């Protein structure tokens, strides 16, 4: 069973305000669970969101300014 996180916990985990995970939920950009009138986010959904939005560094070298 996956741990279910509150919106506050997700915001803290992502280092954002509470508004950001609420917007992700509203725009249906992240999986969430309704528990009565409460909203919970599975921990695996946060991990998947982070992995999907991680940008790898470019392999190209920058020109040096000389």
Beta strands, then each sheet from edge to edge (+ up, - down):
strand 1: 4-5
strand 2: 33-35
strand 3: 38-42
sheet 1: 1+ 3- 2+
end
